Amino acid sequence: MVFLLGVSITESTMVTKALTSFYGIGPNVCARLCAKHSIHPMAKLASLQTPKLNELQADMAKMTLENDLRKELRDNIGRLRELGTYRGRRHAQGLPVRGQKTKKQVATARRFNTLERRG
Amino acid sequence: MVLLPLSLRCLGAPRLPLVLRPLPRVFPTSGAAASFTTSSTLLANPPKKANPQKGGNVKNLKAIAAKQRASSNKFQHKRKKRDIPERKRQYLDGQRKIIKNTIVLSNTNAPAITLPEMAKELAGNPETENTVFEIPGSVVDKLRHIEAFKTGQHWPYFQKPGTLVRKESTEIGAMINAVNEARLNKTELHERRILDGVKGSGRSILLAQAMAWAFQSDWVVISIPNSLDLVLGHTEYEYDTHWNVWVQKEYTAALLQRIHKANAPLLKNLKSTTPHRVGKTEKTFQTLLKLVDAGIEDSTVSHDIFMALIAELSMTDRPPVLFALDNLSLISRLSENRDTGFAKIHAHDLGIPNIFLSYLNGTKDFPRGLTIAATAPSPRTPDLTLALKGEKPGPWDKTDERIAPSIKGAKVVKCDPLRKEEVKTLMDWYTAGGIYKGAVTLETVAESYALSNGNPAELFKGCLRLKY
């Protein structure tokens, strides 16, 4: 088992798969993170040498990920709401924020925009 | 008066016709009432009323309940669970890849053909052109270890691996002869060639022929069977500050393993006295085989070991070396590996391509040897196409300026289409091997030649297809 951000992951997992499982690391960030540590896209966690893994863990510790990132997002929306802005209100109402029409295609807004957004 | 009885009848109670008259309803007594359902449990006599004073009825009730429970359980037992057959995995992990890459060199069902052996004495002899030879058994295993045989070639269809010697083969054979002569005369000769031909034109087979002759002449053969593995970004890589290149340690360890398997008897007798950098220390190995083994055992030092091996083989008293690489075009462009700044790494900055190209363009030389690369026109960048032609790019063209110098001085050997006589020789061989079932006549030869356009791979496919 390999520990990344306190989460234990099996060694047979691909590095890209393990990294993108964290909130805040998508394919692009993952590719750049792998390139920084010279990890090829097909590498598995088992193939990482301990120094390389430690460097990767240290880099991930510096990044804003998971709950910290979710909190940051919520704080940003909360600030808009407290200021009473249109965007803040739309977030709270569960409606599109950026001028989209609301007759039909509001599924995404309904899914994500709530008083306290999940992430 | 006559109407009187009728009128009187009208005053009486109305008479309904017989059919509409309601049937007399017989209400049975409550004790004999039939149940609505036909269920045996409900049809049974109602249990006697419980009389707690007597106590017997309570027991009876309990017995009935137990009976009912048992019967219900019995019913459940009768229901059989559906047998779900255990799914067997059709292939284990990695099994399909092994099957896909397995090289089959012998077909016991194919008829035996007596062919002359491709002996080293025949290398470079123009009289051997347009003749099919059998690859000697002593060399076959070595060629297999060094991955000279590729999947998709004609090997699985014949009882023994055979190959046609062509004009290009004799050209390469002549070079091998020249190097062998230089070895005898203790002079230096390092030949550099690039095989250029379309898909299926026989570049890889020519490389295999060169290796077969080289093995027989006691050369050290180092082969990179497919450079795609190096640039695809699927192997471990890291920057080495000592060599100033990106090294691929796992691949290099595997390459050393192949070198060991194919060249072990020769390397065992080559003594070494020079200390070599291995990791952070310097070590001296007794023989070159022990040097290679050190790289196989510890992949972290495999690149150091590979460089040490190349350096050892570049010394004056060493046997000739055949350094071969297939798919030159793939290392003449950017690789899929990324550097720390997320830019694509140029294939020339990767360890193994870097050292190969330095021998191909003559920056480094073996005292006696042959460095040979094969390339196809597709996929190929325009830079390499121009460099092979020896032309310069236009002033406004976006060019990769590293390509032309990387192959400077290496002569290009064109893998031309087969001639008609060669097509006939091959078709005769296919007929003897049971591949081609038709008659080999002037017409069929001309037809196959026209359909295949003189491409050996296409010719084989065409002859194989006619069988069915």
HADDOCK unambig.tbl for C-alpha pairs under 7 A between the chains (distance, minus, plus):
assign (segid A and resid 32 and name CA) (segid B and resid 342 and name CA) 5.99 0.50 0.50
assign (segid A and resid 35 and name CA) (segid B and resid 338 and name CA) 5.37 0.50 0.50
assign (segid A and resid 35 and name CA) (segid B and resid 339 and name CA) 5.80 0.50 0.50
assign (segid A and resid 35 and name CA) (segid B and resid 340 and name CA) 5.25 0.50 0.50
assign (segid A and resid 35 and name CA) (segid B and resid 342 and name CA) 5.71 0.50 0.50
assign (segid A and resid 36 and name CA) (segid B and resid 339 and name CA) 6.81 0.50 0.50
assign (segid A and resid 36 and name CA) (segid B and resid 340 and name CA) 3.99 0.50 0.50
assign (segid A and resid 36 and name CA) (segid B and resid 341 and name CA) 6.60 0.50 0.50
assign (segid A and resid 37 and name CA) (segid B and resid 340 and name CA) 6.69 0.50 0.50
assign (segid A and resid 38 and name CA) (segid B and resid 237 and name CA) 6.28 0.50 0.50
assign (segid A and resid 38 and name CA) (segid B and resid 238 and name CA) 5.71 0.50 0.50
assign (segid A and resid 38 and name CA) (segid B and resid 339 and name CA) 6.79 0.50 0.50
assign (segid A and resid 38 and name CA) (segid B and resid 340 and name CA) 6.78 0.50 0.50
assign (segid A and resid 39 and name CA) (segid B and resid 236 and name CA) 6.93 0.50 0.50
assign (segid A and resid 40 and name CA) (segid B and resid 233 and name CA) 5.86 0.50 0.50
assign (segid A and resid 40 and name CA) (segid B and resid 234 and name CA) 5.94 0.50 0.50
assign (segid A and resid 40 and name CA) (segid B and resid 235 and name CA) 6.52 0.50 0.50
assign (segid A and resid 40 and name CA) (segid B and resid 236 and name CA) 6.25 0.50 0.50
assign (segid A and resid 40 and name CA) (segid B and resid 337 and name CA) 6.97 0.50 0.50
assign (segid A and resid 41 and name CA) (segid B and resid 234 and name CA) 6.66 0.50 0.50
assign (segid A and resid 42 and name CA) (segid B and resid 234 and name CA) 5.66 0.50 0.50
